[in-house]
Amino acid sequence: MKNTWKNFSKYRFLLMELVKKEIKLKYRRSYLGILWTLLEPILTTAVLAFFFGSIKENKDPQFPVYIMSGRLLYSFFSDSTKAAMKSIRTNSAMIKKVYVPKYIYPLSAILSNYVIFLISMIVLFLTAILFKVEPTIYLLQIVLPMFLLLILALGIGMMLATMAVFFRDLEYLWGVILMLIMYTSAIFYKVSMLNLGHKAWMLKLNPLYVIIANFRCAVFGTPMSNMSLLLSAIYSFGSLIVGFLLFYRKQDKFILNI
């Protein structure tokens, strides 16, 4: 563990530069640049609120905040895991030429998207003010789901980065899985609409759902569910351990497949 930390410290400057590079490349040909980080959630939320807000169960005047609080977390998870999945193959030329710890590439892909996600939080809090969502002491809890979201994305991202080297079709498969995750994360609908009754526990099998649920508790000023918090911690740190173990065991074979 000590050697791993020393190795990470040695390359932390490179990690920071890669994060900056990823952010610049994402908006390289965009006229508005980083402003799209603020505009995209506004436009998406406006469309979703218009269509889904007409449903009887969604007549809550604060429903746009409900949508945005789920959409932002899902967008980060989706974008970061897809970027991590492609990171090893995207940087294959550098991997073949110089030695750099290979985990730096998926890590930088995820952290760059996390920086963008943090910037987009500005829009959420402005929207909350606009729709009169009053901040409470429970808002301080928001750091927990945000941290667990990063851990979950990192764990899943490391798994995907490893498997994508050997299984190229994973990119298309993950797109389908992400769609399933989105529809079971209660982003643009409320769970009460589904009338699941005692079957509602099935949604908690989705790691992103429990994180979003806790995040919304913090935003709307209600206590977090201890069970959801426990589940999200298990999902997040479990995926992180599995992801790094899988990556560590397979990384020496990357050079033969990229």
Buried (B, 14 or more C-beta within 10 A) or exposed (E): EEEEEEEBEEBEEEBEEBBEEBBEEBBEEEEEEBEBBBEBBBEBBBEBBEEBBEEEEBEEEBBBBBBBBBBBBBBBBBBBBBBBBBBBBBBBEEBEEEEBBBBBBBBBBBBBBBBBBEBBBEBBBEBBEEBEBEEEEBBEBBEBBBEBBBBBBBBBBBBBBBBBBEEEEBBEEBEEEBEEBBEBBBBBBBEEEEEEEEEEEEBBEBBBBBBBBBBBBBBBBEEBBEEBBEBBBEBBBBBBEBBBEBBBEBBEEBEEBB
